[in-house]
Amino acid sequence: DTKELVTVSNHQVMVTWRFDPLSCISVIRGHTDWVELLLRTPGINPEIISAGADSTVRRWHSPTPLYPQLYSFKDTMYGHQGSVCCGTVNEEGTMVFTGGDDSVIRGWSLDDSVNEATTDVGEVCKFVMEGHDGRVTGMCTLYHYIISVANDQCVRIWDGNTGTLWKVIEDAHMAAINDVAANPENGTFATCGSDGKGFIWAYDPCEMLGSMIGHSAEVSKVRWCGAHSAWVTASDDNTLRMWQGEDGLPLMKDAALRAQGYDMPEFEGEPIIMKLNT
């Protein structure tokens, strides 16, 4: 009940230990440059997938009775040229897709039985998906589709089962697109970019449903928050903002904004739930 543990040893002392959820429990080493991507696979025995500026994608065991070490090294996957900065895992947890500086998306098999058969030829990359003209900056999974965005201002939707291109949204933003995230509850996804805007899209048909406008600088991240049925964006204007799920319109107006101290003229009519200064 106290989350404490008492141990004894031949040091002739009793030591009381208390769990600290904010302390580091393991240091995972292996990369030779910045680590820019960290993913977790679904399932009973999840893996950690990491990638970064050393152009490699690495797999790490999760703690199990067979591998009791915390996230021990499992495999390294080679193929990218330049930094690997974004990726996503399919819903089944059998494939991981990565992208970065080389404008290429690679689909890697996580099926160990398949990988053992391909080890002799040294290639576990199942798909090489080309089409973007610039750094691939964000990826997400929506059903069996993989959605990617890049500096070329385009959104590309791929079939995750075959690695083939399904649809393209040209000039989705007026500047580089920085991130993309999916809402599997209703089949929508959102993008954000250096033009300071965010947009909500339907994947089929590929059409814009709403816009998230209010940031005063480029928007670097977007995520879906299921608990509040809202999109969350982060921007270089030092704020986080939350937006209505389907069309980007405000969920809180007037009195709610005034209660938060945003009753000044410059905040009137802004489509935000809340504005958090960071």
C-alpha positions as CSV (number, residue, x, y, z in Angstrom):
1,D,0.0,0.0,0.0
2,T,2.9,2.4,0.7
3,K,4.7,1.4,-2.6
4,E,7.8,0.8,-0.5
5,L,10.2,-2.1,-0.5
6,V,12.5,-3.2,2.4
7,T,15.7,-5.2,1.5
8,V,18.3,-6.8,3.7
9,S,21.8,-7.9,2.9
10,N,25.2,-8.9,4.4
11,H,25.9,-5.1,4.7
12,Q,24.2,-5.4,8.0
13,V,21.6,-2.7,7.1
14,M,18.0,-2.6,6.0
15,V,17.3,-0.4,3.0
16,T,13.8,1.0,2.3
17,W,13.1,1.8,-1.4
18,R,10.3,4.0,-2.7
19,F,9.2,3.9,-6.3
20,D,9.6,7.2,-8.1
21,P,7.6,7.3,-11.3
22,L,9.6,10.2,-12.6
23,S,13.0,8.6,-12.2
24,C,14.9,6.9,-15.0
25,I,14.6,3.1,-14.8
26,S,16.8,2.2,-17.8
27,V,19.2,3.8,-20.3
28,I,18.9,2.3,-23.8
29,R,22.1,2.7,-25.8
30,G,22.9,1.8,-29.4
31,H,22.2,4.8,-31.6
32,T,25.3,6.9,-32.7
33,D,23.4,10.2,-33.3
34,W,20.3,12.0,-32.3
35,V,17.2,9.8,-31.6
36,E,14.3,11.5,-33.3
37,L,11.6,8.8,-33.4
38,L,10.2,6.5,-30.7
39,L,7.3,4.1,-31.3
40,R,5.6,1.3,-29.4
41,T,4.0,-1.7,-31.1
42,P,0.6,-2.9,-29.9
43,G,0.0,-6.4,-28.5
44,I,0.7,-8.5,-25.4
45,N,4.5,-8.2,-25.9
46,P,5.1,-4.8,-27.3
47,E,8.4,-3.7,-28.8
48,I,10.1,-0.3,-28.8
49,I,11.0,1.0,-32.2
50,S,13.6,3.8,-32.4
51,A,15.2,5.8,-35.2
52,G,17.2,8.9,-35.7
53,A,20.0,10.9,-37.4
54,D,22.2,7.8,-37.8
55,S,19.9,6.6,-40.5
56,T,19.1,3.4,-38.7
57,V,15.8,1.9,-37.4
58,R,16.3,-0.2,-34.2
59,R,14.0,-2.7,-32.5
60,W,14.1,-3.4,-28.7
61,H,12.7,-6.3,-26.7
62,S,10.1,-5.5,-24.2
63,P,10.6,-7.1,-20.7
64,T,9.3,-10.7,-20.7
65,P,10.2,-13.9,-18.8
66,L,12.4,-14.8,-21.8
67,Y,14.0,-11.3,-22.0
68,P,13.9,-9.9,-18.5
69,Q,16.3,-7.1,-19.3
70,L,14.5,-3.8,-19.9
71,Y,14.2,-3.2,-23.6
72,S,17.3,-5.2,-24.7
73,F,18.5,-4.8,-28.2
74,K,16.8,-6.9,-30.9
75,D,17.6,-5.8,-34.4
76,T,18.9,-3.0,-36.6
77,M,17.3,-2.2,-40.0
78,Y,19.3,-0.3,-42.6
79,G,18.2,1.5,-45.8
80,H,17.5,5.1,-45.2
81,Q,19.8,7.9,-46.3
82,G,19.9,10.7,-43.9
83,S,17.9,11.3,-40.7
84,V,14.8,9.2,-39.9
85,C,12.4,11.5,-38.2
86,C,8.9,10.1,-38.4
87,G,7.1,6.8,-38.5
88,T,4.0,4.8,-37.6
89,V,3.0,1.2,-36.8
90,N,0.1,-0.5,-38.5
91,E,-2.9,-1.6,-36.4
92,E,-1.9,-5.2,-36.3
93,G,1.6,-4.4,-35.1
94,T,3.2,-6.4,-38.0
95,M,4.7,-3.5,-39.9
96,V,6.5,-0.3,-39.1
97,F,6.7,2.5,-41.6
98,T,9.5,5.2,-41.4
99,G,10.4,8.3,-43.3
100,G,12.8,11.2,-43.2
101,D,15.4,13.2,-45.1
102,D,15.6,10.9,-48.2
103,S,11.9,11.5,-49.1
104,V,11.4,7.8,-49.1
105,I,9.0,5.8,-46.9
106,R,10.1,2.3,-46.0
107,G,7.8,-0.4,-44.7
108,W,9.6,-2.9,-42.4
109,S,8.2,-6.3,-41.4
110,L,8.0,-7.0,-37.7
111,D,7.1,-10.6,-38.3
112,D,10.1,-12.5,-36.9
113,S,9.3,-15.7,-38.8
114,V,9.4,-13.7,-42.1
115,N,12.5,-11.8,-41.1
116,E,14.4,-15.0,-40.3
117,A,13.8,-16.2,-43.8
118,T,15.1,-13.0,-45.3
119,T,18.1,-12.7,-43.1
120,D,20.3,-14.5,-45.7
121,V,19.7,-11.7,-48.2
122,G,20.1,-9.0,-45.6
123,E,16.8,-7.2,-46.3
124,V,13.7,-7.0,-44.1
125,C,12.4,-3.9,-45.8
126,K,9.1,-5.0,-47.4
127,F,8.0,-1.8,-49.1
128,V,9.9,1.2,-50.6
129,M,7.3,3.9,-51.1
130,E,8.5,6.8,-53.3
131,G,6.6,9.9,-54.3
132,H,7.3,12.8,-51.9
133,D,9.6,15.6,-53.1
134,G,11.2,16.7,-49.8
135,R,11.7,15.6,-46.2
136,V,9.0,13.4,-44.9
137,T,7.9,15.1,-41.7
138,G,4.9,13.1,-40.3
139,M,3.1,9.9,-40.6
140,C,0.1,8.2,-39.0
141,T,-2.1,5.1,-39.3
142,L,-5.8,5.2,-40.2
143,Y,-7.3,1.7,-40.5
144,H,-5.2,-0.1,-43.1
145,Y,-3.9,3.2,-44.6
146,I,-0.7,5.0,-44.0
147,I,-0.9,8.8,-44.2
148,S,2.3,10.8,-44.8
149,V,3.1,14.5,-45.1
150,A,6.3,16.3,-46.1
151,N,7.9,19.6,-47.0
152,D,6.4,19.3,-50.5
153,Q,3.1,20.5,-49.0
154,C,1.4,17.3,-50.1
155,V,-0.6,14.6,-48.2
156,R,-0.1,11.1,-49.5
157,I,-2.3,8.2,-48.5
158,W,-0.9,4.7,-49.0
159,D,-2.3,1.2,-48.8
160,G,-0.5,-0.3,-45.8
161,N,-1.1,-3.8,-47.0
162,T,0.6,-3.4,-50.4
163,G,2.7,-0.2,-50.1
164,T,1.0,1.3,-53.1
165,L,-0.1,5.0,-53.3
166,W,-3.9,5.4,-53.0
167,K,-4.6,9.1,-53.1
168,V,-2.7,12.4,-53.1
169,I,-3.9,15.8,-51.8
170,E,-1.8,18.4,-53.7
171,D,-1.0,21.8,-52.0
172,A,-2.8,20.8,-48.8
173,H,-0.9,23.7,-47.1
174,M,0.7,26.9,-48.3
175,A,4.0,25.9,-46.7
176,A,5.8,22.8,-45.5
177,I,3.5,20.4,-43.6
178,N,5.0,19.5,-40.2
179,D,2.7,16.8,-38.8
180,V,-0.3,14.6,-39.3
181,A,-2.5,12.6,-36.8
182,A,-5.6,10.4,-37.2
183,N,-8.9,10.1,-35.4
184,P,-10.0,6.5,-36.0
185,E,-13.3,7.1,-34.3
186,N,-14.7,8.8,-37.4
187,G,-12.1,8.2,-40.1
188,T,-10.7,11.7,-40.2
189,F,-7.2,13.1,-39.9
190,A,-5.6,16.5,-39.3
191,T,-2.5,18.2,-40.6
192,C,-0.5,21.2,-39.5
193,G,2.1,23.3,-41.1
194,S,4.5,26.2,-41.3
195,D,1.8,28.4,-42.6
196,G,0.4,28.5,-39.0
197,K,-2.7,26.6,-39.9
198,G,-4.2,23.2,-39.2
199,F,-6.8,21.4,-41.4
200,I,-9.2,18.5,-40.7
201,W,-9.7,16.0,-43.6
202,A,-11.9,13.1,-44.4
203,Y,-9.9,10.2,-45.9
204,D,-12.6,9.0,-48.2
205,P,-13.4,11.1,-50.1
206,C,-10.3,13.2,-49.5
207,E,-11.9,16.5,-48.7
208,M,-11.4,19.2,-46.1
209,L,-13.9,19.3,-43.3
210,G,-12.6,22.2,-41.3
211,S,-9.7,24.5,-40.5
212,M,-8.0,25.3,-37.2
213,I,-6.8,28.9,-37.5
214,G,-5.6,31.0,-34.6
215,H,-1.9,30.4,-34.0
216,S,0.4,33.3,-34.8
217,A,3.4,31.1,-35.8
218,E,4.0,27.8,-37.5
219,V,2.2,24.8,-36.0
220,S,4.7,22.0,-35.3
221,K,2.5,19.2,-33.8
222,V,-1.1,18.0,-33.9
223,R,-2.7,15.1,-32.0
224,W,-6.2,13.7,-31.4
225,C,-7.4,13.7,-27.8
226,G,-10.1,11.1,-27.5
227,A,-10.9,11.9,-23.9
228,H,-12.1,15.4,-25.0
229,S,-13.0,14.6,-28.6
230,A,-10.7,17.4,-29.7
231,W,-7.6,18.1,-31.7
232,V,-4.6,19.5,-29.9
233,T,-2.0,21.6,-31.7
234,A,1.4,23.0,-30.6
235,S,2.9,26.0,-32.1
236,D,6.1,28.1,-32.2
237,D,3.9,30.9,-30.7
238,N,4.5,29.1,-27.3
239,T,0.9,27.9,-27.0
240,L,-1.1,24.7,-27.1
241,R,-4.6,24.9,-28.5
242,M,-7.6,22.5,-28.6
243,W,-10.1,22.4,-31.4
244,Q,-13.5,20.8,-32.0
245,G,-13.1,17.3,-33.5
246,E,-15.0,17.4,-36.8
247,D,-14.8,21.0,-38.1
248,G,-12.2,22.8,-36.0
249,L,-14.8,25.2,-34.6
250,P,-14.7,26.3,-30.9
251,L,-16.1,24.2,-28.2
252,M,-15.9,27.0,-25.6
253,K,-16.9,30.6,-26.3
254,D,-17.8,33.8,-24.6
255,A,-18.2,33.1,-20.9
256,A,-15.7,30.1,-21.0
257,L,-13.1,32.2,-22.7
258,R,-13.6,35.1,-20.3
259,A,-13.3,32.8,-17.4
260,Q,-9.8,31.9,-18.7
261,G,-8.9,35.5,-19.0
262,Y,-9.2,35.8,-22.8
263,D,-11.9,38.5,-23.0
264,M,-9.5,41.0,-24.6
265,P,-10.3,42.1,-28.2
266,E,-7.4,40.1,-29.7
267,F,-8.9,36.9,-28.5
268,E,-12.5,37.4,-29.5
269,G,-13.8,34.8,-31.9
270,E,-10.7,32.6,-31.8
271,P,-11.7,29.0,-32.3
272,I,-10.0,27.6,-29.2
273,I,-11.0,25.6,-26.2
274,M,-8.2,26.9,-24.2
275,K,-4.9,28.6,-24.7
276,L,-2.0,27.4,-22.5
277,N,1.1,29.5,-22.5
278,T,4.2,27.3,-22.4
